[in-house]
Amino acid sequence: MAPILEIKDLTKRFSRVLANDKVSLQVEKGEVRALLGENGAGKSTLMSCLYGLYGMDSGEILVDGKPVYIGNCEDAIRLGIGMVNQHFMLIQKLTVTENVILGLKSGKGPWVDYHGAAEKIQELSDRYNFCINPNAVIGDLSVGLQQRVEILKVLYRHSNIMIFDEPTAVLTPNEVLEFFEIIKLFKKEGRTILFITHKLGEVMTICDSVTVLRDGKVVGNVAVKDTSESELAKMMVGREVFLKEAEPTKKVGDVVLRVQDLHVKGSMGVEAVRGLSFEIRSGEVLGIAGVDGNGQLELGNALTGLAPVTSGKIEILDEETTNWSTAKLHGKNVSHIPPDRQRTGLILNYPVQDNMVVKEISNHKFSQFGFLKRRVIKEYAKRLIASYDVRGCVPETYAKQLSGGNQQKVILAREFEQKPKLIIAVQPTRGLDISAIEFVRAELVKQRDAGAAILLISTELDEILSLSDRIEVIYEGQFTGSLVGHHVDPMEIGLQMAGRKVPGSCDETERVQL
């Protein structure tokens, strides 16, 4: 019997970059196949070609043993291929039903059969215990429920080959377990799952087999039962990788950061941080755990001068710094790793050397009488490029030409070279591959051991557990729990991240009758 999906020698090139180099794989019906690889390995490009988002340059795709042409997403959907993107493709002001049927042809001519579609969506929701009200507005749903709406879109289109791109990136641990139960049910029904992820533990838990890509090529196809996390990591990067849990801090000093009853509004004018109070001492890491969108971004912005404080007080080294500018905070030895390295971390159209001194432009070391000391800046950048292992670049290389991991290394070099007293690290490893994650975590531990106080804001729970000496859990702008030490129950943190609401129960009173 032919495999349900076969890709033969698929090649895709973007200008001078060879994203997929004669990639071949076979997937059986009912199989859960993981796609692993570093950033830029070609995983998402391969799946985008399969779903019709990109056209392949050469190669062949077979579904049920028959060659097929996939020129766009409509072709893929017609062949039973669906995709759930990491960044949801939902319109926040529309209902669940409106989002699911958007772009589909109606069976009633020019009229939309909203009622019939809502009934079908309710049936699918009940069948898979999604607890989704078809008439709910997307903007009123939690992140976990919004992901289920994305899955409903795929199910509504009768997809038997389902692509999931980093599906657990925005979920709490409890929501991840619920998601895995959904995957198991799909598998029982004979659906085929292609699972893009960088979380090796999840691969070992839910997948049957793994295809590993490196530099656009397949470097291995293995059954999960025949491999291990360390072996997969080695295949991904070509060497041993160690994501070790940081040793507890050995020496805690004086209070560096003290926050009292902090209130901050979000971009829509709604209060996002609601009365937070905490402190961090020299030589320790305080981790803020929570699902994205619960006030973490606003907290980081307020502490680094990027957002105004509505009320409350911030003190750094016993001096009030509430609503200080970013420049003034830099003079106080405050370093910031922003959540988006491309939008707020770097000036992409500037060379690496300029990005490394952008905060020190008035320093007499790098400028005099309004003129930059170009030779000094270049030598400085050369030293940092070597010290922080920024690969594939020279000082004159533009930041936009670097991979995500190397862009992050440029930021670390700029921020850490100034021997900071306080580090605000917001999503420091978001979107990075396992090799870059290893590097960033090690550098943070070095800074902690050198005496820096670190506020680590991350939606990656394993990162919080690995690096933090203390943990605060945030939900809707408030702390729901405090934990000390590295050995805490992830499920308990997960409950607190969800506001302590026990998942898995469906409240029938919340449903709207059709």
C-alpha positions as CSV (number, residue, x, y, z in Angstrom):
1,M,0.0,0.0,0.0
2,A,1.4,3.4,-1.0
3,P,2.2,6.0,1.7
4,I,-0.5,8.7,2.1
5,L,2.1,11.3,1.4
6,E,5.4,11.2,-0.4
7,I,7.8,14.1,-1.2
8,K,10.5,13.4,-3.8
9,D,13.6,15.6,-4.2
10,L,11.8,18.8,-3.4
11,T,14.0,21.9,-4.0
12,K,13.1,25.4,-3.1
13,R,15.5,28.4,-3.5
14,F,15.1,32.0,-2.4
15,S,17.5,34.1,-4.4
16,R,20.9,32.8,-3.3
17,V,19.6,30.8,-0.4
18,L,18.9,27.1,-1.0
19,A,16.1,26.5,1.6
20,N,15.2,22.9,0.6
21,D,17.8,20.8,-1.2
22,K,16.3,17.7,-2.8
23,V,14.2,16.8,0.3
24,S,12.5,13.5,0.3
25,L,10.2,11.8,2.8
26,Q,7.4,9.3,3.1
27,V,4.6,9.4,5.7
28,E,2.1,6.6,6.3
29,K,-1.6,7.1,7.0
30,G,-2.3,7.7,10.7
31,E,1.3,8.6,11.5
32,V,2.5,11.5,13.6
33,R,5.7,12.7,12.0
34,A,7.9,15.4,13.6
35,L,10.0,17.8,11.6
36,L,13.0,18.9,13.5
37,G,15.8,21.3,12.7
38,E,17.6,24.5,13.6
39,N,16.3,27.9,12.4
40,G,16.7,28.1,8.7
41,A,16.9,24.3,8.3
42,G,14.0,24.4,5.9
43,K,11.1,22.9,7.9
44,S,8.6,25.6,7.5
45,T,9.6,26.2,3.9
46,L,9.0,22.5,3.1
47,M,5.5,22.5,4.7
48,S,4.7,25.8,3.0
49,C,5.4,24.2,-0.4
50,L,3.2,21.2,0.6
51,Y,0.3,23.6,1.6
52,G,0.7,25.8,-1.5
53,L,2.0,28.9,0.1
54,Y,5.2,28.6,-1.9
55,G,5.8,27.0,-5.3
56,M,8.6,24.4,-5.4
57,D,11.4,24.9,-7.9
58,S,11.7,21.1,-8.6
59,G,10.6,17.8,-7.2
60,E,7.4,15.8,-6.9
61,I,4.6,15.4,-4.4
62,L,2.4,12.3,-4.3
63,V,-0.8,11.9,-2.3
64,D,-2.1,8.3,-2.0
65,G,0.5,7.2,-4.5
66,K,-0.6,9.7,-7.2
67,P,1.4,12.7,-8.4
68,V,-0.3,16.0,-7.6
69,Y,0.1,19.6,-8.5
70,I,-0.1,22.1,-5.6
71,G,0.0,25.6,-6.9
72,N,-1.9,27.3,-4.1
73,C,-3.7,26.7,-0.8
74,E,-7.0,25.8,-2.6
75,D,-5.2,22.9,-4.4
76,A,-3.9,21.7,-1.0
77,I,-7.3,21.9,0.7
78,R,-8.9,20.0,-2.2
79,L,-6.3,17.2,-1.7
80,G,-7.2,17.0,2.0
81,I,-4.2,18.9,3.3
82,G,-4.7,21.5,6.1
83,M,-2.3,23.7,8.1
84,V,-2.5,25.3,11.5
85,N,0.0,28.1,11.7
86,Q,1.9,29.1,14.8
87,H,0.6,32.7,14.4
88,F,-3.2,32.3,14.2
89,M,-5.0,33.5,11.0
90,L,-8.1,34.7,12.8
91,I,-10.0,38.0,12.6
92,Q,-10.6,39.1,16.2
93,K,-13.9,40.9,15.7
94,L,-15.6,38.1,13.8
95,T,-17.3,35.1,15.4
96,V,-16.0,31.5,15.4
97,T,-18.3,30.5,12.6
98,E,-17.5,33.6,10.5
99,N,-13.8,32.8,10.8
100,V,-14.2,29.1,9.9
101,I,-16.3,29.7,6.8
102,L,-14.3,32.8,5.6
103,G,-13.2,32.3,2.0
104,L,-15.4,29.2,1.4
105,K,-18.0,28.9,-1.3
106,S,-21.6,28.8,-0.1
107,G,-24.0,26.0,-1.2
108,K,-26.8,28.6,-1.3
109,G,-25.5,30.7,-4.2
110,P,-24.8,34.3,-3.1
111,W,-26.2,33.6,0.4
112,V,-24.1,32.4,3.4
113,D,-25.6,29.5,5.3
114,Y,-24.4,30.7,8.7
115,H,-26.9,28.6,10.7
116,G,-26.0,25.4,8.9
117,A,-22.3,26.1,9.3
118,A,-22.7,26.9,13.0
119,E,-24.5,23.6,13.5
120,K,-21.7,21.7,11.8
121,I,-19.1,23.6,13.9
122,Q,-21.0,22.7,17.1
123,E,-21.0,19.1,16.1
124,L,-17.3,19.1,15.5
125,S,-16.7,20.9,18.8
126,D,-18.8,18.4,20.7
127,R,-17.1,15.4,19.0
128,Y,-13.6,16.5,20.0
129,N,-14.6,18.1,23.3
130,F,-13.4,21.6,22.2
131,C,-15.9,23.5,24.3
132,I,-16.3,26.1,21.5
133,N,-19.4,28.3,21.1
134,P,-19.8,28.9,17.3
135,N,-21.2,32.3,18.0
136,A,-18.4,33.5,20.3
137,V,-16.3,36.4,19.1
138,I,-12.7,35.4,18.6
139,G,-11.3,38.3,20.6
140,D,-13.2,37.0,23.7
141,L,-11.5,33.6,23.6
142,S,-8.4,32.4,25.3
143,V,-5.3,31.6,23.3
144,G,-5.9,27.9,23.8
145,L,-9.5,28.1,22.5
146,Q,-8.3,30.3,19.5
147,Q,-6.0,27.4,18.5
148,R,-8.9,25.1,18.7
149,V,-10.8,27.4,16.3
150,E,-7.8,27.1,13.9
151,I,-8.1,23.3,14.2
152,L,-11.9,23.5,13.5
153,K,-11.1,25.4,10.3
154,V,-9.0,22.4,9.1
155,L,-11.6,19.9,10.2
156,Y,-14.4,21.8,8.6
157,R,-12.5,21.5,5.3
158,H,-12.2,17.7,5.7
159,S,-8.4,17.6,6.0
160,N,-6.8,14.2,6.4
161,I,-3.2,15.4,6.3
162,M,-2.8,18.1,9.0
163,I,0.3,20.3,9.4
164,F,0.9,21.9,12.8
165,D,3.6,24.6,13.0
166,E,4.9,25.0,16.6
167,P,1.4,24.3,18.0
168,T,2.3,24.4,21.7
169,A,4.3,27.6,21.7
170,V,1.4,29.6,23.2
171,L,-0.2,27.0,25.4
172,T,0.0,26.3,29.2
173,P,1.3,22.9,30.3
174,N,-2.3,21.7,30.9
175,E,-3.4,23.0,27.5
176,V,-0.5,21.1,25.9
177,L,-1.8,17.8,27.5
178,E,-5.3,18.5,26.2
179,F,-3.8,19.2,22.7
180,F,-1.9,15.9,22.8
181,E,-5.2,14.1,23.6
182,I,-6.7,15.7,20.4
183,I,-3.7,14.5,18.4
184,K,-4.2,11.0,19.7
185,L,-7.8,11.1,18.7
186,F,-6.9,12.3,15.2
187,K,-4.4,9.4,14.9
188,K,-7.1,6.9,15.9
189,E,-9.3,8.3,13.1
190,G,-6.5,7.7,10.6
191,R,-5.5,11.3,10.1
192,T,-1.9,12.0,9.3
193,I,-0.1,14.7,11.4
194,L,3.0,16.6,10.4
195,F,4.4,18.3,13.5
196,I,6.9,21.1,13.3
197,T,8.5,21.8,16.7
198,H,11.7,22.5,18.5
199,K,10.6,20.9,21.8
200,L,12.3,17.5,21.9
201,G,10.3,16.3,24.9
202,E,7.1,16.8,22.9
203,V,8.5,14.8,20.0
204,M,9.3,11.9,22.3
205,T,5.8,12.1,23.9
206,I,3.4,12.4,20.9
207,C,5.2,11.5,17.7
208,D,5.8,8.2,16.0
209,S,8.8,9.2,13.8
210,V,11.1,12.1,13.1
211,T,12.6,13.7,10.0
212,V,15.6,15.9,10.9
213,L,16.7,18.7,8.5
214,R,19.9,20.6,8.6
215,D,20.9,23.3,6.0
216,G,18.0,22.4,3.9
217,K,18.8,18.7,3.6
218,V,17.4,15.6,5.3
219,V,20.0,14.2,7.7
220,G,17.9,11.5,9.2
221,N,14.6,9.7,9.5
222,V,14.2,7.7,12.7
223,A,11.4,6.1,14.7
224,V,10.9,7.8,18.1
225,K,11.2,4.4,19.9
226,D,14.7,4.0,18.4
227,T,16.1,7.4,19.5
228,S,16.5,9.8,22.3
229,E,16.4,13.6,22.9
230,S,20.2,13.8,23.0
231,E,20.5,11.9,19.7
232,L,18.0,14.1,18.0
233,A,19.7,17.3,19.3
234,K,23.0,16.0,17.9
235,M,21.4,15.3,14.5
236,M,19.9,18.8,14.4
237,V,23.1,20.7,15.1
238,G,25.9,18.2,14.2
239,R,27.3,18.1,17.8
240,E,26.4,17.4,21.4
241,V,24.0,19.9,22.9
242,F,23.4,20.3,26.7
243,L,20.4,22.3,27.9
244,K,21.4,21.9,31.5
245,E,19.4,23.2,34.5
246,A,21.2,26.1,36.0
247,E,22.7,25.5,39.5
248,P,20.9,27.5,42.2
249,T,22.5,30.8,42.8
250,K,25.4,30.7,45.3
251,K,25.5,34.3,46.5
252,V,22.6,36.6,46.7
253,G,23.4,40.2,47.5
254,D,21.4,43.4,48.0
255,V,18.2,44.4,46.4
256,V,18.8,45.8,42.9
257,L,15.2,46.2,41.7
258,R,12.2,46.9,43.9
259,V,8.7,47.3,42.3
260,Q,5.7,48.5,44.4
261,D,2.1,48.3,43.4
262,L,2.8,48.8,39.7
263,H,0.0,49.7,37.3
264,V,0.6,50.0,33.5
265,K,-1.9,50.3,30.6
266,G,-1.6,48.3,27.4
267,S,-1.7,49.6,23.8
268,M,-5.5,49.6,23.8
269,G,-5.7,51.8,26.9
270,V,-6.8,48.9,29.1
271,E,-4.9,48.2,32.3
272,A,-2.5,45.3,31.6
273,V,-0.4,45.3,34.8
274,R,-2.5,45.5,37.9
275,G,-0.7,46.2,41.2
276,L,2.4,44.1,40.9
277,S,5.0,44.2,43.7
278,F,8.3,42.3,43.8
279,E,12.0,42.7,44.3
280,I,15.2,41.1,42.8
281,R,18.6,40.8,44.5
282,S,22.0,40.8,43.0
283,G,23.0,37.3,41.8
284,E,19.5,35.9,41.4
285,V,17.0,35.2,38.6
286,L,13.3,35.9,39.1
287,G,11.3,34.2,36.5
288,I,7.9,35.5,35.4
289,A,5.8,32.6,34.0
290,G,2.6,33.1,32.1
291,V,0.8,32.6,28.8
292,D,1.6,35.4,26.3
293,G,-0.7,38.5,26.6
294,N,-1.1,38.6,30.4
295,G,0.8,41.8,31.0
296,Q,4.4,40.5,30.6
297,L,5.2,42.8,27.6
298,E,3.8,45.9,29.4
299,L,5.8,45.0,32.6
300,G,9.0,44.7,30.6
301,N,8.3,48.0,28.8
302,A,7.6,49.9,32.0
303,L,10.8,48.7,33.6
304,T,12.9,49.7,30.6
305,G,11.3,53.1,29.9
306,L,9.3,52.0,26.9
307,A,5.8,52.4,28.5
308,P,4.5,55.0,31.0
309,V,3.7,53.8,34.6
310,T,0.1,54.8,35.5
311,S,0.8,54.4,39.2
312,G,3.2,52.7,41.6
313,K,6.9,52.9,42.1
314,I,10.1,51.4,40.6
315,E,13.4,51.6,42.4
316,I,16.8,50.5,41.0
317,L,19.7,50.4,43.4
318,D,17.7,52.4,46.0
319,E,16.9,55.2,43.6
320,E,13.4,55.8,42.2
321,T,13.5,55.3,38.5
322,T,9.7,55.4,37.7
323,N,9.2,56.7,34.2
324,W,12.8,57.2,33.5
325,S,13.9,57.3,29.8
326,T,15.7,54.3,28.3
327,A,18.9,56.4,28.0
328,K,18.8,57.3,31.6
329,L,18.2,53.7,32.6
330,H,21.2,52.6,30.5
331,G,23.3,55.0,32.5
332,K,22.1,53.1,35.6
333,N,23.5,49.9,34.1
334,V,20.2,48.4,33.1
335,S,20.3,46.0,30.1
336,H,17.3,45.0,28.1
337,I,16.7,41.9,25.8
338,P,13.5,42.8,24.0
339,P,10.9,40.3,22.9
340,D,11.3,41.1,19.2
341,R,14.9,41.3,18.1
342,Q,14.0,42.6,14.7
343,R,11.6,45.4,15.6
344,T,12.9,46.7,18.9
345,G,16.3,44.9,19.4
346,L,18.2,45.9,16.3
347,I,18.3,48.4,13.5
348,L,18.2,45.9,10.6
349,N,19.5,48.2,7.9
350,Y,22.6,49.2,10.0
351,P,25.8,47.2,10.1
352,V,26.5,44.9,13.1
353,Q,29.2,47.3,14.3
354,D,26.8,50.2,14.5
355,N,24.2,48.0,16.4
356,M,26.8,47.1,18.9
357,V,27.5,50.7,19.9
358,V,24.1,52.3,19.3
359,K,23.6,52.8,23.1
360,E,27.1,54.2,23.5
361,I,27.1,56.7,20.7
362,S,27.8,59.6,23.1
363,N,30.6,57.7,24.9
364,H,34.0,59.4,24.3
365,K,35.4,56.0,23.6
366,F,33.4,55.8,20.4
367,S,32.9,59.4,19.3
368,Q,34.5,62.8,19.6
369,F,33.3,66.3,18.7
370,G,30.2,64.7,17.1
371,F,32.2,62.3,14.9
372,L,32.3,58.5,15.2
373,K,35.6,56.8,15.8
374,R,35.0,54.3,13.0
375,R,38.3,52.4,13.5
376,V,37.7,52.0,17.2
377,I,34.1,50.9,16.6
378,K,35.2,48.3,14.1
379,E,37.9,46.8,16.4
380,Y,35.4,46.7,19.2
381,A,32.8,44.9,17.1
382,K,35.4,42.4,15.9
383,R,36.2,41.5,19.5
384,L,32.5,41.1,20.4
385,I,31.8,39.0,17.3
386,A,34.6,36.6,18.4
387,S,33.6,36.6,22.1
388,Y,29.9,36.0,21.5
389,D,30.5,33.6,18.5
390,V,28.4,35.7,16.0
391,R,28.8,33.6,12.9
392,G,28.8,34.4,9.2
393,C,29.5,38.1,9.6
394,V,32.1,40.8,9.8
395,P,31.6,44.2,11.5
396,E,30.2,45.7,8.2
397,T,27.6,43.0,7.7
398,Y,24.1,44.4,7.9
399,A,22.0,43.0,10.9
400,K,19.2,41.9,8.5
401,Q,21.5,39.5,6.8
402,L,22.1,37.4,10.0
403,S,20.1,34.4,11.2
404,G,17.8,34.9,14.2
405,G,20.3,33.2,16.5
406,N,23.1,35.4,15.4
407,Q,21.0,38.6,15.6
408,Q,20.2,37.6,19.3
409,K,24.0,37.2,19.9
410,V,24.6,40.7,18.7
411,I,22.0,42.0,21.2
412,L,23.6,40.0,24.0
413,A,27.0,41.3,23.1
414,R,25.8,44.9,23.2
415,E,23.8,44.5,26.4
416,F,26.2,42.3,28.4
417,E,29.5,43.9,27.5
418,Q,28.5,46.9,29.7
419,K,28.6,44.7,32.9
420,P,24.9,45.3,33.8
421,K,23.6,45.5,37.3
422,L,20.0,44.6,36.2
423,I,18.9,42.6,33.1
424,I,15.4,42.6,31.9
425,A,15.2,39.6,29.6
426,V,11.9,39.3,27.7
427,Q,11.5,36.1,25.6
428,P,15.3,35.8,25.2
429,T,15.1,32.5,23.3
430,R,11.8,33.0,21.3
431,G,12.1,31.5,17.8
432,L,15.7,30.3,18.4
433,D,17.0,26.8,17.6
434,I,18.4,24.5,20.3
435,S,22.0,25.5,19.7
436,A,21.2,29.2,20.1
437,I,19.0,28.5,23.1
438,E,21.9,26.7,24.8
439,F,24.1,29.8,24.2
440,V,21.7,32.4,25.4
441,R,20.9,30.5,28.6
442,A,24.5,29.9,29.4
443,E,25.2,33.7,29.0
444,L,22.3,34.6,31.3
445,V,23.7,32.2,34.0
446,K,27.2,33.9,33.5
447,Q,25.7,37.3,34.1
448,R,23.8,36.1,37.2
449,D,27.0,34.5,38.6
450,A,28.8,37.8,37.9
451,G,26.3,39.5,40.3
452,A,23.6,40.8,37.9
453,A,20.0,40.7,39.0
454,I,17.9,39.2,36.2
455,L,14.1,39.5,35.5
456,L,13.4,36.6,33.1
457,I,10.0,36.9,31.3
458,S,9.3,33.9,29.2
459,T,6.4,31.8,28.0
460,E,8.7,28.8,27.8
461,L,8.0,27.0,31.0
462,D,11.0,24.7,30.8
463,E,13.2,27.9,30.5
464,I,11.6,29.4,33.6
465,L,12.1,26.2,35.5
466,S,15.7,25.7,34.3
467,L,17.0,29.2,35.0
468,S,14.9,30.8,37.8
469,D,15.8,30.9,41.5
470,R,12.3,32.2,42.2
471,I,9.2,32.1,40.1
472,E,6.1,34.4,40.0
473,V,3.2,33.3,37.9
474,I,1.3,36.1,36.1
475,Y,-2.4,36.0,34.9
476,E,-4.3,39.0,33.6
477,G,-1.7,41.4,35.0
478,Q,-1.6,40.0,38.5
479,F,0.5,37.4,40.3
480,T,-1.3,34.2,41.1
481,G,1.4,32.3,42.8
482,S,5.0,32.4,44.0
483,L,7.4,29.4,44.0
484,V,11.0,29.0,45.1
485,G,13.6,26.7,43.7
486,H,14.1,24.7,40.5
487,H,12.1,21.6,41.6
488,V,8.4,22.7,41.3
489,D,5.4,21.0,39.8
490,P,4.9,22.2,36.2
491,M,1.2,21.2,36.4
492,E,0.7,23.5,39.4
493,I,2.3,26.3,37.5
494,G,0.1,25.5,34.6
495,L,-3.0,25.9,36.6
496,Q,-1.8,29.2,38.0
497,M,-1.0,30.4,34.4
498,A,-4.6,29.7,33.5
499,G,-5.9,31.5,36.6
500,R,-6.3,28.3,38.5
501,K,-9.2,27.2,36.4
502,V,-9.2,23.4,36.0
503,P,-9.1,22.6,32.3
504,G,-11.1,20.0,30.4
505,S,-14.6,20.8,31.7
506,C,-17.2,22.3,29.4
507,D,-19.7,24.7,30.9
508,E,-23.0,24.0,29.0
509,T,-24.4,27.3,30.3
510,E,-21.9,29.3,28.2
511,R,-23.2,27.8,25.0
512,V,-25.6,29.8,22.8
513,Q,-28.4,27.7,21.3
514,L,-28.5,27.8,17.6
